[in-house]
Amino acid sequence: MAHIKLHYYPYDLQLEHTFTVAVHSRTTTPVMLIELEYDGIIGYGEAAMPPYLGESQASAAEFYKKLDLNQFSDPFRMEEILDYVDKTAEKNYAAKAGIDIALHDLVGKMLGKPWHKIWGYSSENTPVTSFTIGIDSPEIVKEKTLKAAPYKMLKAKVGLDNDKEMISTIRSVTGTPICVDANQGWRDKYEALDEILWLESQGVVFVEQPLPKEQIEDIAWLTAHSPLPIIADEALQRLEDVAALKGIYSGINVKLMKATGMREAHKMLQLAKALGMKTMLGCMTETSCAISAATQMSSLADWADLDGNLLITNDIFEGVKVLDGKMQLNDKAGIGITKKAE
Ligand code: MG
């Protein structure tokens, strides 16, 4: 009888530009590439671990050493397998996501279908993706904005001391809708509201994580007074966090690396919709592996921010594409990727 075999490899993603947001700056992102092998079929997964979130290639390797996936002889028992993975140790969200994505890829390949079809989503219902412009000098912001011309939505990182300069610089080049992400960088709810009113006049469509996640009452006040939707990102991790955010935020940003993978991220999007909240599907710096996995469920997202693979120079997978700014699914079984020849 066949059994599931786990292989994992550290890999460093090279960013095309130094990426600066309100709390940090970086030029590389460590990931762990996962292969789950069963009966001659390989499912691919990825754990992306930007250092500020606390996971690393070492912590992921330590977690994977604890797993005994060889005990499972039926990959279709996904709930049982992923419950076992989740209960093996606390946290390790991205490391768990790597296994979850690889198992989805494996099972999809065994069924001969991509996950968007297994779940029943129509491939034309994918959202446009925003293209992220990190905090930078006007010259670089202008250059990045010009390069982002095919995208139908731009995501501007703000929250340092040059918010208006960032937005005005983008607006000097294009009228494309913008969303902003303050990464908890603002402090005062009244100043935040003033800034949001100005952002609205600049064609901004929503605001992500304006204030520190601990300022719950201030955020609820801001959401009640803001003409633009206020989206939670740092304020939530997993499924258990979603319901408590209703009434405090307008919606949530779901990411596979926060949510331990596709199984739970899919449930989070469904729950948020059932609660009448806005939904956003985001990412870390990732290869086309994790981006293609997230795109399988992107019909559930009001907005997508799935550009992580477009910001790196050494993607080793071919997967979903962006055409005229919109996510394009393909018919490849599993999560829709092939590994590039080495
Ligand atoms: Mg964010």
Boltz pocket constraint, residues with backbone or C-beta under 6 A from the ligand:
constraints:
  - pocket:
      binder: B
      contacts: [[A, 181], [A, 183], [A, 208], [A, 209], [A, 233], [A, 234], [A, 253]]
      max_distance: 6.0
